[in-house]
Amino acid sequence: MPELPEVETTRSGIEPHIRNKTIRSVVVRNPRLRWPIPIDLAERLIGSAIDRVERRGKYLLLYTPSECLMVHLGMSGSLRITAQSEAPLKHDHVDIIFNDGQVLRYCDPRRFGCMLLLDDEPLQHPLLKSLGPEPLSDAFGPRHLFTASRGKRTPIKTFIMDSHIVVGVGNIYANEALFMAGIKPKTMAGRVSAKRYEVLTECIKTILGQAILQGGTTLRDFVGGDGKPGYFKQQLFVYGRGAQPCKRCDQILKELRLAQRSTVYCPRCQS
């Protein structure tokens, strides 16, 4: 699944190509996503210009003067810039075509994503309103996780992946941040000290920041807005490396499942 760095990579990749450009036409080949694409999508978008492209959690927000197109990439989706002459592939469900001929193409093989038009304040939409702070913002400060974790018996890895606590810390980056912080994934969130949460907060910021700079992680069919894969996978210390030697101490990494997600850690480096 595209996680926060992948979605941010997409946002920064497509914005220069579509900002301040007017939509000439919209082609919807398959409206059956997680929620059906509005039947009047084309009617409402044609003639509008994209003012800006923002991100909230894993949602992309494409603002026009009067509305906001909210896009989620689902489990395996992508948004990419292409030429109108490039033939769509099987899972290319939507084309937004601009006056200069460039196309913003939405691909979603599993159709778990969404493309919705909002005419009210987008951040008050039910899908966005209850989200936790952005991990790279000042709102995600040193004491946020500690305060939210008091009394929680949830494993720390599951806790930091809860989007109501903090957005965008998906499975890949939760594994990596906990390794960097030296915290075992099964540790109860409520038993982690304030000092260790300070370290973990900085590790989350560092890992996500590095992943964004590298263009995200290459997993299955994720590509950025330019159609190119990310390269953070080359720097992964634990995710996907179960039963391999730890890059730091050579101890064999252990793998288990928490909340149905693959979890890898070093029994020596993490406690």
N, C-alpha and C positions, 0 to 999 in steps of 0.2 A: 504493500500500500504506500502511495506517496505520503511522506510525512512532512512536517513543517519545512525543513530545508528544501525538499523537492518542490513544494508549493511556492515557497519564496523564490526559488530559482526560476520557476515558471513565470511568476509575477514580474520579476525584473527582466526576464527574457522577452516577454510579449509587449510590455508597456511602451517601449520606445517605438514599436512598429504600429501601434494602434492609437496612441494618445493624440487627441485633437483631430482625429480622422472621422469622416462621416460614413455611416453605414449605408451602403447602396442596396444590398439585398441580403436575405437570410434563407438558407436552405436547411430544412429539417428532414432528414432521411428516416430517422427512427425516434419518435417522441417518447418511447417507453423506457425511461430511466427509473431510478428508485422512486421518484415522483414524476408523473408525466410532465413533459415540457408544455408550457402554456400554448394553447392552440393559436393565440394571437401574438406569439412571440415576434414574428416577422413584422406584423402590422405596427407593433409598438416600438420596434427598434429602428426600422428603416427611416432614414432622414436625420437620426440623432447622431451626435458625435460623442466619443468616449473622452470624458474629462480627465479621468485618472483611474488607475488600477491599484487597489489596496488588497490587503490580506488580513483576515481575522481567523486565527487558528489555522485550520486547513481549508478554509473557504476563501475563494477569490471574489472580490467585489469590483465589478466594472461599472463605474458611475457614468451616467449620461446627465444632462441638465435636469431631467424630470424623474428619472428612475434609476434603479440599480439592478444589474444582472448578477445574480449570485451563482457561482459555479463551484461544485465539489467534484474532485477527480475520482472519487470512489476508491475501489480496490486497485485498479490498474489503468486508470484513465490518464489522458494528457491533453494539453492545449498546445498547439504549435502554429507557427506562422508558415504559410506556404503560398505558392502561386496558384491562381485560379486554374491554370492549365494542368496542374498536377492532379491526376485522377484520384478520387477518394478510394480508400480501401474498405474492406468489409465492415469494420467497426467505427468508421468515421461518420458519426451520426449527425453532426451539425456543422455548417459552414456559415461564418459571419463574414460577408464580403464588403470591403471598403471601396471608396471611390477611386483609389489608386490601383485597384486590382489585387491588392494583398488580401489574403484569406486567413482568418483565425479559425482553425479547424479543431473540433472537439472529438476526441476518440475515447471510447469506453467499452472495451471488450466484454466486461461482465455486467455493464449497465447498472452499477451500484452508485453511480454519481448522481448529480442533479444539476439542473440549469433552470433557475427560477427568476422571475421578474418581481422586484419589490418596489412599490411606490410610496411606502411609508419609510420611517427611519430604519435603515437596514440593521443597525446594531441592536435594535429592540425586537428583531424577529425571534421567534421561539428557538430557532436553531443556534442563535448567537448570544441571546440575552444572558444565559446562565453560564457562559464560558468563563474560565478562570483567567488570570492575567497572562499577557504575552511574556514568554520567558526571557526575551531580550530587552524588555522594557524596565523602567525604574519601579513599576508596580510589583515586579517580582524581586523583592528585596531579601536581605539576609534572614529576616525572622518570619517570612511568609509561610514557608513549609513547616517550620517548627510550630507555629501557632495553629495551623490547620490540622496538624497531626496529633495533637494532644488527645489521648484516649483511644486512638485508632489502633486496632489489632490487625489491620490490613498489612500484607507484606509491603515493604518500602517500594519495591519495583512497581507493583500494582498501584500504589498510592500516587507516585509521580506521573503515572500514565493516565490518571483520571483528569479529563479535560475540564472538570469543574474546579480542580485544584490549580492546575496550570495547563495551558494549551500546548499542543505540539510536541510533547515528549513521548514519541511513539516507541515501539519496541526496540528498534535498532539503537536509538540514542539513549534510551533508559539503560540498556545493557552497558553501553560505553561510559555513560556518566557515572554509574555506580562503580564500575571498575576504576575509573580515574579517582573517585572519592574514597575508594577502599572500603566500600560498604557491601556486605553480602545481600543479595536480592531478597532473601526470605526474612530478613530482619523485620520485626514489627515496626511500623511507622511510628507508633507512639513511644517506642523505646529508644529512638535515635535522639541524641543530645542536640542542644541548640548549636554547639560548636561544630558538630558534624554536618548539621543542616546548612550552616554557613558555607562549609567546604563544598557540599553537594550542589548548592545553588550556583556557586561559581563554576563548578564543573559542568553543569547543565548549560550555562551560558557559553562556556568555552567550546564544548562539543558541538552545540548547534551553530555557533558562529563559524567554527572551522568547516562544518559541513556545508554551510551556505557559500562560503568562499570557494569551496571545491566543486560547487554545482550539484550538491546532493549525493546520494548513494546510488550506484547502479544496481538495481534489483529488478529482475524479470524485464518487463517492457517499459519501465519508466524512462522517459527522455525529457529534457528541458524544452523550453519554448522554441529553441533553435533546432530541435530534433536531435541534439547530442546528449549522450549519457553523462551522469555525474562521475566523479572520481574519488569520493570520500571512502569508498569501499577499500581502497588500498591502505587506508590508515586504521581500519577496524582492529581493535585489540581482542575482543571477545565474541562479538556477534557472529554467528555462523562458523565458529571455530571450536565447537565442542570436541573433546577428546584430543585436541592438539596442544602442543606445549605453549605455556604462557610466554608472550614476547618479553615479559619483564623478568620472570624468575625461572622459567622452564618447567614449572609445575604443570601437570596435565589439567587442562580446563574441564570443569564439570558442566553437564547440561541437565536441565530439568524443565518442567512446564509449570508456569504460574499463570493462572487465569487463561488457560489454553494457549499461552504464548511461549515460544521457545526462549529459554533463559540460560545464558552461559556466564560462568564466573570462575575466578581463580580462588581455590580454597586457601591459598597462602597469602595472596595480596589483598583479599577482601575478608573482613571479619564483622 
